[in-house]
Amino acid sequence: MGEGGNICTDIPKYRIYENGVFTKEITDASEYWKEGYVGFLIGCSFSFEEALIREGIEIRHIAQGRNVPMFKTNIQTVPVGPFSGPMVCPCAR
C-alpha cells in the first residue's frame, strides 16, 4: 500500500500549524519536507495492531487488556450535526 506514493502530495489537504497555531491549509506539503523526515500512513490503530502482533511486536495496551491510550487536545473541532468537541489523539509510546 502506498508504493510509489508521495506523503507530501497524495493526501487531499494538509493543515499547517506554526508554533501551535493554525496558519493555512494546503494541497502540497513538499516545501515543508526536509531531508531525514519519515512519514507514516497508519490509519486507525485498530487497522495495524493485528499486523504488529503477527510479527511478534507486543502492543502494551492490548497486553494490559486496555483500549488504546488517548488524550484530549485543546484544539476544537468544527461542529457537524450532533458532533462537536476537542480533537482526541492517540498517545504514541
DAWOTA-V566858 format. One record per backbone hydrogen bond with DSSP energy under -0.5 kcal/mol. CO is the residue of the C=O (numbers start at 1). NH is the residue of the N-H. Records with the same first field share a line. If there is no record, write none. Layout:
# DAWOTA-V566858
CO=NH / NH
This chain:
# DAWOTA-V566858
2=5
6=9 / 10
8=29
14=16 / 26
15=17
16=23 / 24
18=21
21=18
24=16
26=14
29=32 / 33
30=33
34=37
40=42
44=47 / 48
45=48 / 49
48=52
49=53
50=54
51=55
52=57
53=56
56=58
58=60
59=62 / 63
60=64
61=66
62=65
69=91
71=89
74=76
75=87
77=79
80=83
83=80
85=77
87=73
89=71
91=93
